[in-house]
Structures are given as C-alpha cells and as structure tokens.
Amino acid sequence: MTFIENVFKYGLSNHVEAPITISIDVFEDKIVFKSENRIFENMQNNDRLGVGIKNTKQRLEHLYPGKHQLNIDDKDGVFKANLVLFS
C-alpha cells in the first residue's frame, strides 16, 4: 500500500503529463507487484525514502522472512518499486 500511496503523493502534477504504472501479477509460486512513476524536482529529496518505505521493509522482514524480494530504483527522475512475494 505504501508504494501505491507514494505514486499519488510524488508522481502527479497539475502542470505536465505524469504517467503512472501499477501492476500486480499472480503466479502459482509468487505474487509480483510493480509500480513506476515520474518524480518531480521539488520531490527529489530524502523525504521520499522516509518512514513509509522503511516501515514496509520492516514489515516484509517480519511477515515474509526469506520469502520476498524488494527492489527500489530511483534514477533519471523515475521511481520504480518491484516487490515479489514467494509462496
């Protein structure tokens, strides 16, 4: 939920086009969540990687120890989150 919230918090603009991609794929052995959004200049600071993502990482470690993979990419003005939950 944190990643979806962040897409709308940091990836929308009233002034320029701001495409957002959110996908959830369910497989027999895993669930894959992906989100991608543009980051606007005024949002490019350390506040973005604050409490929400930190807490999400802690919850994943607690609820899915050894059964998840989280990759976050924050390059070239685009934020990407890729979360895999293994069965």
Buried (B, 14 or more C-beta within 10 A) or exposed (E): EBBEEBBEEBBEEEEEEBEEEBEEEEEEEBBBBBBBBBBBEEBEEEEBEEEBBEEBBEEBEEEBEEEBEBEBEEEEEEBBBBBBBEE
